[in-house]
Amino acid sequence: MIIPVRCFTCGSLIGDKWYEYARRVSNGEDPGKVLDDLGVKRYCCRRMFLSHTEIIDKILLYTRVGEVEEEEFAP
């Protein structure tokens, strides 16, 4: 969904590095080298980046816009 602000394991700040990481990896750079350049050294923090999938855009396609009508739930 959305990248967490802090690493789940050690509590290190990682949220501020996500956009730079995503931009560089999408341009074809090696994810390991990008994480090294960003200063992400701990393997617990690295897995937060490597295992994250950005699915919020797909989920938003299935949410309703506006109010739910009461008539839709009437028997």
DOVEX-898775 format. One record per atom (N, C-alpha, C, O): residue in three letters; x, z, y. Coordinates in nm, 3 decimals, padded with zeros to 5 digits, m for minus. Atoms other than C-alpha are relative to their C-alpha. Layout:
{"ALA", {X, Z, Y}}
...
This chain:
{"MET", {00.085, 00.000, m00.117}}
{"MET", {00.000, 00.000, 00.000}}
{"MET", {00.090, 00.000, 00.124}}
{"MET", {00.148, m00.103, 00.159}}
{"ILE", {m00.085, m00.011, m00.118}}
{"ILE", {00.185, 00.124, 00.307}}
{"ILE", {00.121, 00.083, m00.039}}
{"ILE", {00.107, 00.184, m00.108}}
{"ILE", {m00.122, m00.072, 00.037}}
{"ILE", {00.545, 00.239, 00.273}}
{"ILE", {m00.008, 00.143, 00.052}}
{"ILE", {m00.044, 00.164, 00.168}}
{"PRO", {00.002, m00.140, m00.047}}
{"PRO", {00.567, 00.620, 00.289}}
{"PRO", {00.105, 00.024, 00.108}}
{"PRO", {00.206, m00.045, 00.114}}
{"VAL", {m00.092, m00.032, m00.108}}
{"VAL", {00.738, 00.773, 00.589}}
{"VAL", {00.127, 00.063, m00.056}}
{"VAL", {00.237, 00.037, m00.007}}
{"ARG", {m00.113, m00.071, 00.059}}
{"ARG", {00.963, 00.991, 00.373}}
{"ARG", {00.008, m00.027, m00.150}}
{"ARG", {m00.093, m00.058, m00.214}}
{"CYS", {m00.022, 00.014, 00.144}}
{"CYS", {01.111, 00.963, 00.025}}
{"CYS", {m00.074, 00.112, m00.071}}
{"CYS", {m00.071, 00.227, m00.027}}
{"PHE", {00.075, m00.101, 00.074}}
{"PHE", {00.896, 01.145, m00.231}}
{"PHE", {00.091, 00.107, m00.059}}
{"PHE", {00.049, 00.222, m00.073}}
{"THR", {m00.088, m00.093, 00.070}}
{"THR", {01.197, 01.309, m00.395}}
{"THR", {00.083, 00.085, 00.094}}
{"THR", {00.080, 00.208, 00.085}}
{"CYS", {m00.093, m00.076, m00.083}}
{"CYS", {01.447, 01.408, m00.127}}
{"CYS", {m00.051, 00.025, 00.142}}
{"CYS", {00.004, 00.109, 00.212}}
{"GLY", {00.055, m00.022, m00.133}}
{"GLY", {01.237, 01.385, 00.191}}
{"GLY", {00.070, m00.075, 00.111}}
{"GLY", {00.041, m00.052, 00.229}}
{"SER", {m00.073, 00.076, m00.101}}
{"SER", {01.474, 01.146, 00.368}}
{"SER", {m00.094, m00.101, 00.069}}
{"SER", {m00.184, m00.155, 00.006}}
{"LEU", {00.081, 00.093, m00.078}}
{"LEU", {01.323, 00.929, 00.641}}
{"LEU", {00.029, m00.143, m00.043}}
{"LEU", {00.143, m00.188, m00.034}}
{"ILE", {m00.020, 00.138, 00.045}}
{"ILE", {01.270, 00.575, 00.506}}
{"ILE", {m00.097, m00.098, 00.065}}
{"ILE", {m00.073, m00.218, 00.063}}
{"GLY", {00.104, 00.086, m00.055}}
{"GLY", {00.961, 00.440, 00.684}}
{"GLY", {00.047, m00.090, 00.113}}
{"GLY", {m00.005, m00.199, 00.133}}
{"ASP", {m00.048, 00.078, m00.114}}
{"ASP", {01.155, 00.319, 00.985}}
{"ASP", {00.088, m00.118, m00.041}}
{"ASP", {00.118, m00.205, 00.041}}
{"LYS", {m00.087, 00.107, 00.048}}
{"LYS", {01.370, 00.091, 00.771}}
{"LYS", {m00.076, m00.111, m00.074}}
{"LYS", {m00.017, m00.213, m00.109}}
{"TRP", {00.075, 00.092, 00.084}}
{"TRP", {01.090, m00.093, 00.589}}
{"TRP", {m00.008, m00.142, 00.058}}
{"TRP", {00.017, m00.239, m00.015}}
{"TYR", {00.020, 00.134, m00.056}}
{"TYR", {01.028, m00.384, 00.829}}
{"TYR", {00.130, m00.081, 00.002}}
{"TYR", {00.129, m00.201, m00.025}}
{"GLU", {m00.130, 00.069, 00.002}}
{"GLU", {01.397, m00.468, 00.860}}
{"GLU", {00.035, m00.042, m00.143}}
{"GLU", {00.082, m00.153, m00.166}}
{"TYR", {m00.025, 00.031, 00.141}}
{"TYR", {01.433, m00.452, 00.480}}
{"TYR", {m00.086, m00.118, m00.046}}
{"TYR", {m00.035, m00.213, m00.106}}
{"ALA", {00.092, 00.106, 00.043}}
{"ALA", {01.126, m00.670, 00.419}}
{"ALA", {00.036, m00.134, 00.063}}
{"ALA", {00.029, m00.238, m00.002}}
{"ARG", {m00.035, 00.124, m00.069}}
{"ARG", {01.234, m00.926, 00.679}}
{"ARG", {00.123, m00.063, m00.061}}
{"ARG", {00.125, m00.184, m00.088}}
{"ARG", {m00.126, 00.054, 00.053}}
{"ARG", {01.585, m00.963, 00.542}}
{"ARG", {m00.013, m00.047, m00.144}}
{"ARG", {00.045, m00.149, m00.181}}
{"VAL", {00.019, 00.040, 00.139}}
{"VAL", {01.477, m00.978, 00.177}}
{"VAL", {m00.083, m00.128, m00.007}}
{"VAL", {m00.056, m00.215, m00.090}}
{"SER", {00.080, 00.122, 00.000}}
{"SER", {01.213, m01.240, 00.256}}
{"SER", {00.080, m00.121, 00.048}}
{"SER", {00.044, m00.235, 00.018}}
{"ASN", {m00.088, 00.109, m00.043}}
{"ASN", {01.489, m01.446, 00.421}}
{"ASN", {00.104, m00.035, m00.105}}
{"ASN", {00.187, m00.123, m00.082}}
{"GLY", {m00.085, 00.037, 00.111}}
{"GLY", {01.674, m01.450, 00.090}}
{"GLY", {00.122, 00.086, m00.024}}
{"GLY", {00.204, 00.055, m00.110}}
{"GLU", {m00.116, m00.087, 00.022}}
{"GLU", {01.927, m01.169, 00.120}}
{"GLU", {m00.020, 00.085, m00.125}}
{"GLU", {m00.133, 00.108, m00.168}}
{"ASP", {00.003, m00.086, 00.117}}
{"ASP", {02.013, m00.951, m00.178}}
{"ASP", {m00.053, 00.138, 00.040}}
{"ASP", {m00.001, 00.199, 00.133}}
{"PRO", {00.056, m00.131, m00.037}}
{"PRO", {01.800, m00.632, m00.172}}
{"PRO", {00.102, 00.114, m00.004}}
{"PRO", {00.096, 00.204, 00.079}}
{"GLY", {m00.101, m00.105, 00.008}}
{"GLY", {02.094, m00.415, m00.278}}
{"GLY", {00.092, 00.003, 00.120}}
{"GLY", {00.124, 00.110, 00.172}}
{"LYS", {m00.087, 00.007, m00.117}}
{"LYS", {02.315, m00.536, 00.004}}
{"LYS", {m00.075, 00.042, 00.127}}
{"LYS", {m00.018, 00.107, 00.215}}
{"VAL", {00.080, m00.038, m00.117}}
{"VAL", {02.032, m00.492, 00.256}}
{"VAL", {m00.013, 00.151, 00.006}}
{"VAL", {00.001, 00.211, 00.113}}
{"LEU", {00.012, m00.146, 00.002}}
{"LEU", {01.981, m00.132, 00.146}}
{"LEU", {00.132, 00.066, 00.036}}
{"LEU", {00.133, 00.169, 00.104}}
{"ASP", {m00.131, m00.053, m00.037}}
{"ASP", {02.355, m00.070, 00.173}}
{"ASP", {00.022, m00.009, 00.151}}
{"ASP", {00.070, 00.086, 00.213}}
{"ASP", {m00.016, 00.019, m00.144}}
{"ASP", {02.357, m00.213, 00.527}}
{"ASP", {m00.087, 00.095, 00.081}}
{"ASP", {m00.048, 00.139, 00.189}}
{"LEU", {00.091, m00.090, m00.070}}
{"LEU", {02.059, 00.004, 00.625}}
{"LEU", {00.037, 00.147, m00.018}}
{"LEU", {m00.023, 00.234, 00.044}}
{"GLY", {m00.045, m00.136, 00.021}}
{"GLY", {02.238, 00.314, 00.500}}
{"GLY", {m00.081, 00.078, m00.102}}
{"GLY", {m00.077, 00.201, m00.103}}
{"VAL", {00.078, m00.066, 00.105}}
{"VAL", {02.005, 00.388, 00.208}}
{"VAL", {00.090, 00.011, m00.122}}
{"VAL", {00.110, m00.086, m00.195}}
{"LYS", {m00.100, m00.021, 00.106}}
{"LYS", {02.248, 00.539, m00.043}}
{"LYS", {m00.058, 00.067, m00.124}}
{"LYS", {m00.017, 00.035, m00.236}}
{"ARG", {00.054, m00.073, 00.115}}
{"ARG", {02.043, 00.771, m00.265}}
{"ARG", {m00.088, m00.090, m00.085}}
{"ARG", {m00.165, m00.171, m00.033}}
{"TYR", {00.079, 00.085, 00.088}}
{"TYR", {01.887, 00.611, m00.569}}
{"TYR", {m00.149, 00.031, 00.008}}
{"TYR", {m00.232, m00.056, m00.018}}
{"CYS", {00.142, m00.031, m00.013}}
{"CYS", {01.561, 00.798, m00.512}}
{"CYS", {m00.062, m00.075, 00.118}}
{"CYS", {m00.176, m00.120, 00.111}}
{"CYS", {00.049, 00.073, m00.117}}
{"CYS", {01.525, 00.637, m00.168}}
{"CYS", {m00.001, m00.151, m00.028}}
{"CYS", {m00.091, m00.222, 00.016}}
{"ARG", {m00.009, 00.143, 00.031}}
{"ARG", {01.633, 00.296, m00.298}}
{"ARG", {m00.118, m00.044, m00.085}}
{"ARG", {m00.171, m00.153, m00.067}}
{"ARG", {00.113, 00.038, 00.085}}
{"ARG", {01.361, 00.300, m00.563}}
{"ARG", {m00.129, m00.008, 00.079}}
{"ARG", {m00.221, m00.081, 00.041}}
{"MET", {00.118, 00.008, m00.084}}
{"MET", {01.104, 00.361, m00.289}}
{"MET", {m00.014, m00.140, 00.060}}
{"MET", {m00.125, m00.192, 00.072}}
{"PHE", {00.002, 00.136, m00.055}}
{"PHE", {01.199, 00.024, m00.138}}
{"PHE", {m00.019, m00.103, m00.110}}
{"PHE", {m00.102, m00.193, m00.098}}
{"LEU", {00.000, 00.102, 00.105}}
{"LEU", {01.256, m00.167, m00.460}}
{"LEU", {m00.131, m00.005, m00.078}}
{"LEU", {m00.169, m00.111, m00.126}}
{"SER", {00.123, m00.002, 00.079}}
{"SER", {00.934, m00.056, m00.629}}
{"SER", {m00.127, m00.015, 00.084}}
{"SER", {m00.236, m00.022, 00.030}}
{"HIS", {00.116, 00.009, m00.088}}
{"HIS", {00.705, m00.085, m00.325}}
{"HIS", {m00.059, m00.141, m00.002}}
{"HIS", {00.014, m00.240, 00.006}}
{"THR", {00.069, 00.128, m00.011}}
{"THR", {00.444, m00.361, m00.326}}
{"THR", {m00.097, 00.007, 00.117}}
{"THR", {m00.170, 00.106, 00.131}}
{"GLU", {00.084, 00.004, m00.120}}
{"GLU", {00.262, m00.457, m00.009}}
{"GLU", {m00.135, m00.062, m00.037}}
{"GLU", {m00.150, m00.184, m00.034}}
{"ILE", {00.130, 00.051, 00.042}}
{"ILE", {m00.101, m00.486, m00.121}}
{"ILE", {m00.111, 00.031, 00.099}}
{"ILE", {m00.227, 00.000, 00.073}}
{"ILE", {00.103, m00.038, m00.097}}
{"ILE", {m00.282, m00.358, 00.189}}
{"ILE", {m00.077, m00.123, 00.050}}
{"ILE", {m00.198, m00.113, 00.075}}
{"ASP", {00.070, 00.120, m00.045}}
{"ASP", {m00.363, m00.715, 00.299}}
{"ASP", {m00.102, m00.047, m00.102}}
{"ASP", {m00.207, m00.098, m00.064}}
{"LYS", {00.094, 00.039, 00.104}}
{"LYS", {m00.529, m00.786, m00.035}}
{"LYS", {m00.118, 00.097, m00.007}}
{"LYS", {m00.231, 00.055, m00.030}}
{"ILE", {00.107, m00.100, 00.005}}
{"ILE", {m00.729, m00.462, m00.027}}
{"ILE", {m00.095, m00.019, 00.117}}
{"ILE", {m00.216, m00.001, 00.101}}
{"LEU", {00.085, 00.018, m00.117}}
{"LEU", {m00.857, m00.533, 00.322}}
{"LEU", {m00.100, m00.114, m00.016}}
{"LEU", {m00.203, m00.115, 00.051}}
{"LEU", {00.094, 00.109, 00.024}}
{"LEU", {m01.023, m00.850, 00.195}}
{"LEU", {m00.128, 00.050, m00.065}}
{"LEU", {m00.232, m00.015, m00.053}}
{"TYR", {00.115, m00.050, 00.074}}
{"TYR", {m01.261, m00.637, m00.013}}
{"TYR", {m00.072, 00.115, 00.070}}
{"TYR", {m00.165, 00.172, 00.012}}
{"THR", {00.069, m00.107, m00.071}}
{"THR", {m01.363, m00.380, 00.248}}
{"THR", {m00.110, m00.060, 00.085}}
{"THR", {m00.104, m00.176, 00.126}}
{"ARG", {00.113, 00.045, m00.080}}
{"ARG", {m01.687, m00.405, 00.436}}
{"ARG", {00.030, 00.018, 00.148}}
{"ARG", {00.095, 00.114, 00.188}}
{"VAL", {m00.014, m00.009, m00.145}}
{"VAL", {m01.691, m00.470, 00.806}}
{"VAL", {m00.133, 00.043, 00.056}}
{"VAL", {m00.236, m00.018, 00.027}}
{"GLY", {00.123, m00.047, m00.060}}
{"GLY", {m01.947, m00.275, 01.001}}
{"GLY", {m00.068, 00.108, m00.084}}
{"GLY", {m00.011, 00.159, m00.180}}
{"GLU", {00.078, m00.105, 00.065}}
{"GLU", {m02.214, m00.031, 00.891}}
{"GLU", {m00.067, m00.052, m00.127}}
{"GLU", {m00.098, m00.171, m00.138}}
{"VAL", {00.072, 00.033, 00.123}}
{"VAL", {m02.375, m00.026, 00.548}}
{"VAL", {m00.147, 00.019, 00.028}}
{"VAL", {m00.189, 00.124, 00.077}}
{"GLU", {00.144, m00.007, m00.022}}
{"GLU", {m02.743, m00.100, 00.566}}
{"GLU", {m00.065, 00.089, m00.104}}
{"GLU", {m00.027, 00.085, m00.221}}
{"GLU", {00.070, m00.086, 00.094}}
{"GLU", {m02.976, 00.155, 00.407}}
{"GLU", {m00.083, m00.081, m00.099}}
{"GLU", {m00.105, m00.036, m00.212}}
{"GLU", {00.083, 00.084, 00.085}}
{"GLU", {m03.187, m00.127, 00.263}}
{"GLU", {00.073, m00.045, m00.126}}
{"GLU", {00.010, m00.068, m00.229}}
{"GLU", {m00.077, 00.047, 00.114}}
{"GLU", {m02.907, m00.231, 00.031}}
{"GLU", {m00.004, 00.098, m00.117}}
{"GLU", {00.014, 00.058, m00.232}}
{"PHE", {m00.001, m00.102, 00.104}}
{"PHE", {m02.935, 00.096, m00.161}}
{"PHE", {m00.141, 00.042, m00.040}}
{"PHE", {m00.158, 00.130, m00.125}}
{"ALA", {00.139, m00.037, 00.034}}
{"ALA", {m03.314, 00.115, m00.177}}
{"ALA", {m00.033, m00.053, m00.139}}
{"ALA", {00.004, m00.165, m00.174}}
{"PRO", {00.034, 00.045, 00.137}}
{"PRO", {m03.453, 00.100, m00.533}}
{"PRO", {m00.104, m00.110, m00.005}}
{"PRO", {m00.140, m00.156, m00.113}}
